[in-house]
Each structure stands twice: as C-alpha cells, then as structure tokens.
Amino acid sequence: MFLVNVFVTPTDALLVEVTNDAIRTVDPSQVITPVGNLFFMIVSSIVMALICTVITEKYVEPRLGPYTGGVPVEKHDGLTEAEQAGLKAAGRALLIVALVIAALTAPPIAWGPWAGILRNQETGGIMAGSPFMSGLIILISLVFLFVGYAYGKAAGTIANVTAAIGLIVKTWSGLAGMIFLLFVIANFIAFFNYTNLATVMAVNLADFLQTTALGGTAYIILFVIVVAIIDIILTGALAKWAILAPVFVPLFMRLGGDPNLVLAAYRVGDSPMNVITPLNVYLAVMVGFAQKYQKDAGIGTIVALMIPYTAILLVLWTMLLVAWYLFGIPLGPA
C-alpha cells in the first residue's frame, strides 16, 4: 500500500509540511508531526497486507490458472560469506546507533551530560516540540547511512569513504525531478495562500457542509471518494496533496476536525487507486514484469487483475478509518 508503512518515511515528512502550511491559514500556532498517523499506518499496513493475501489466494491467483511459460524459476544457493559478514556488521551498527539514540532521548539523569538532549527541554517529552521529533527524518537517514556503510565495508561492496560518497551522489542525482517538483509545489502553495483562495473556498464549503448536517463520518467518506476520483487523473501523491490540502485541511478544521484525520483519509483515498490508474508511471513497470511471463500482457491485463484489490481495499480501509474515528482511537502519538 502506498503512503502507509510501519516506519516514518521521507514522504510522510513532506506530506506533513504541506499539511502544516495549510493549517497555518487557520491556526498558525498548531502543527502536526510526521508520526501523527503512525498508529493508523502500522495497523493499516498489517491489516491491508492480510486482506491482500486473502484477495490473492481466493480471487486473483485462481483466475490466472497454472503457469505454463518458459521462464525458469531462479534458484539461490544462499548467502555468500561476504554477505553474511555484511549482515552481521550491519546488525552491530544498527544496535550501536539505536543505543546512542536511546541514550540521547532517555530522561536526564546523573550518569551522562548528553542524556535527554533530544527531549523537549520545557515539557521533558519526546513528541511535540522535541529535537527528536523535528529531526526524525535526519535520524532515520543517519541510521541507514551507518548501517549501509557497515554492510558495504564488511561485504566488500564499499572500499572506502570516497566510494560511499560516490554512491550517495548517484542517489541524489536521481532525485533531481523530485527536487524540481518540490520547488514547483512550494511556489504553488505560496501563491495559493497569497490569493486567499484556499480560505475563501474552505469557508464556503464549511458553510455548505454545516447546513447539510451530514456528520463527521459522512465527511470522511466523501473526502476519501473525492481523493480516489482525482487520483485517476492526478497520480502524484505529493503534488495532489499540495492542491487538496490548502482547501480541505482548513475546511475540516473549521468543522472541528483534526488535520491528522484529514491526512489519514487522504492516504486511504489515494493508495488503492494507484494500481489501476493508467497515468501511474509504475503501471508500465508492472506491465513489463508481466510480459516477461506472458508476452501478450498489457495495461488491460494488469488493470483487470488489480480491480479486486482496489475495490475491496477502498471499502474495507475506509471502514477501518471510520471505525478509528468513531471509537476515538489516537491516530498517532500525541
């Protein structure tokens, strides 16, 4: 599922920043954090994975029939000694980094001057307003940096620091399109806020919805449907949220809704539609993999196979979000 994970990802940080920009049009003092949807994302990842397994076993796989193609199944003899050494080194590096972060986020005590340095110095917590939370993406990046370097050094795939830097530069070179997209999105949000169109639209929509008296559950379902429909013609999660957030986040806030709930509903509406959207760039990749085993496979083949996932996940996932809302379960750490 796209936009949900058991860990916080850089995409979550980008979505949160766009959301916070929209929040400031209503309440400049209010912000959300990258872990605002963490509990919901973890549960969604597990539950939706189980649902996808059932769909695959009961509906999709039986339609495919027995495989009679000529592509042999690749066999792997196991890990080499170098790979085993790399995994052991990566495990040790992960343990060391985890202990360091734990020490820096532990409550201040007499045994070390650095204890609690990543906690909020006013409240003593590690959530809202703490250096740990504001620098969470950097911390995650450092974890992968040290673990990856330890594996590469032990496995022999990274000879020295210069080689590691070369790999990092190669990765960043592939992010040029994303950096340009962020530049365009930032300008769009700035101009959109400057015109006050978002505020005007949010106020008008809020007035209309308040007169309809549909209730919070109906608002959530309608928003999920709107996102799902828009995803057919606009697939980029970040670009789409940059357009929707300045309107719907203030709207739900004026109706008394939580911005974290709006972001969670956006995840639910956006993710299931990606596998059947012809404009999704990954659909071509899926077709390419399918043609390896079935030469006449095309976009129609993939879409037909993916429709059960989209339809069932969209309904059940929305029901999970509505239940989460009705029972008042926190979407993430406070």
Order of alpha helices (4+ residues) and beta strands (2+ residues): alpha-alpha-alpha-alpha-alpha-alpha-alpha-alpha-alpha-alpha-alpha-alpha-alpha-alpha
